[in-house]
Amino acid sequence: MIADTDLQVGPKSAHPSVSVSGRRHHRTSFSEVRAARRQRALQLVAISTGLLSVSVAASAAVVIGLGA
């Protein structure tokens, strides 16, 4: 059996739906520029790390090959 309270899924009053903490804040263009710079820096770090790991693996393969 379904009770009346089972069907009430919305806010109990208008306050929770319009509260300051519930609203999304609009991002300014400056914060978007900062986020884009941070994303670019993370991409460069990822590429650098990938290149370094490939170089280390190739060097290890050469050393192992020379030692055999």
N, C-alpha and C positions, 0 to 999 in steps of 0.2 A: 504494500500500500504506500502511495506517495503522499507525504505530508506537505502542507503549504510552505514550510520552511525549506524544503528540498528544491523548490523552484525559484527561490530568491537568491540569485547569484551575483547581482549587481551590488554597488555600494549602498550602504545603509542610509546615507544622506548625500547631498551634493558635495560636501566638503572634501572627501577623499579624492574625488575625480578632478578637482580643480586646485588641490593644494600645491604649494610651491615645490615641495619635494617630489611630487608626482609628475611634474611637468618636465619635459626635455628642454635643456637650455640650447638656444641657438648658437652654433659655433661661429665665431668671428672669422674673418678672412685671415687674420694674423695667426690664429691657432691652426687654421688649415695649412698655412704655409709652414708653420713649425712642424706639423705632423708630416707633411710631405718631405721636409728636410730630414726628419728622423727616419722615415721610411727609406729614403735614398741612402742614408748612412748605414742602415741595417743591411740593405742590399749589397753595398760595397764590402762590408765586413763578411757577408756570406760568400761572396765571390772570392775575396782574398783567402778566406779559410779553405774554400774548395781547391783553389790553385795550390795552396801550400800543401794540402794533404796529398794531392796528386803528385807534386814534386817529391815529397818524402817517400811516397810509395815507389815512384820510379827510381829514386836513388837507392832504396833498399833492394829493389830488384836487380840493379846493376851490381851492387856490392855482393849480393848472394850469388849472382851469376859469375862474378870474377873469382869468388872464393871456391866455387865448385870445380 
